[in-house]
Amino acid sequence: MIGNGKKDLAVIVVRDADAVVAALRDELARATDEVRPGLERALALAEARTGAADAELRGRWAARRITAGGYQGPLDSVAAVKALRQAEPGLSLRQAVQLSREAAAVPSAKP
């Protein structure tokens, strides 16, 4: 096998949903009746994303990067891997394949 055998992914998952939820709760506590419905909806959306697995977050990111250049096909195809590597040239082939598989596994990420 060619390569050094490392399976590290180049994508770092940043979890700031807790901070976003806290900020939305603070704003909601001071909100007027006019803006309250929008803040309540934003809070519900942020809370729904708080427990997302790392693979799901990476998959969503990869799906956005794959489709940013106009690619419309299956997210785990060879063409999707190529689109991802063009969008993110620093990714190895192995990393791009793994990320495209994670993108395809996220139901909301499918085109």
C-alpha positions in Angstrom: 0.0 0.0 0.0 1.2 3.5 -0.9 1.3 6.2 1.8 2.1 6.4 5.4 -1.0 4.7 6.7 -2.3 7.8 8.6 -6.0 8.2 8.6 -6.1 11.7 10.1 -8.7 14.1 8.7 -7.6 17.6 7.9 -11.0 19.1 9.0 -11.2 20.3 12.6 -14.7 20.3 14.0 -15.4 23.5 15.9 -18.3 23.3 18.3 -19.6 26.7 19.2 -23.3 25.7 19.4 -23.3 26.0 23.2 -22.1 29.6 23.0 -24.6 30.4 20.3 -27.4 28.8 22.4 -26.4 30.8 25.4 -26.2 34.1 23.5 -29.7 33.4 22.0 -31.1 32.7 25.4 -29.7 36.0 26.8 -31.2 37.9 23.9 -34.5 36.1 24.3 -34.6 37.2 27.9 -34.5 40.8 26.9 -36.5 40.5 23.7 -39.5 42.6 22.8 -42.7 40.9 21.6 -41.8 42.0 18.1 -38.6 40.0 17.8 -39.4 37.1 20.2 -40.8 34.7 17.6 -37.7 35.0 15.5 -35.4 34.5 18.4 -37.4 31.5 19.6 -37.1 29.9 16.2 -33.3 30.6 16.1 -32.9 29.1 19.5 -34.8 26.0 18.6 -32.6 25.5 15.5 -29.4 26.1 17.4 -30.4 23.6 20.2 -31.2 21.0 17.5 -27.6 21.2 16.2 -26.0 21.1 19.7 -25.8 17.3 19.7 -24.6 16.7 16.2 -21.8 14.1 15.8 -18.4 15.1 14.5 -18.9 13.0 11.4 -22.2 14.8 10.7 -20.6 18.2 11.0 -17.7 17.2 8.7 -20.2 15.7 6.3 -22.2 18.9 6.1 -19.0 20.9 5.6 -17.8 18.5 2.9 -21.2 18.6 1.1 -21.1 22.5 1.1 -17.5 22.4 -0.4 -18.4 19.7 -3.0 -21.5 21.6 -4.2 -20.0 25.1 -4.0 -18.4 24.6 -7.5 -21.7 23.5 -9.0 -21.4 19.7 -8.6 -24.9 18.2 -8.4 -24.4 14.4 -8.3 -24.0 11.8 -5.6 -21.8 13.1 -2.8 -19.8 9.9 -2.5 -18.9 9.5 -6.2 -15.5 9.8 -7.8 -16.6 13.2 -9.3 -17.6 14.4 -5.8 -14.2 13.5 -4.5 -12.6 15.3 -7.4 -14.8 18.4 -6.7 -13.9 18.3 -3.0 -10.1 18.1 -3.8 -10.4 21.0 -6.2 -12.2 23.1 -3.6 -9.8 22.0 -0.9 -6.4 21.2 -2.5 -4.7 20.4 0.8 -6.8 17.3 1.3 -5.3 13.9 0.5 -7.2 11.4 -1.6 -8.0 9.3 1.4 -9.3 12.3 3.4 -11.4 13.5 0.5 -12.9 10.0 0.1 -13.7 9.8 3.8 -15.3 13.3 3.8 -17.4 12.6 0.7 -18.7 9.4 2.4 -19.6 11.4 5.5 -21.3 14.0 3.3 -23.4 11.3 1.6 -24.4 9.8 5.0 -25.9 13.1 6.1 -29.6 13.0 4.9 -30.0 16.8 4.9 -26.8 17.3 2.8 -27.9 15.3 -0.2 -28.6 17.5 -3.3 
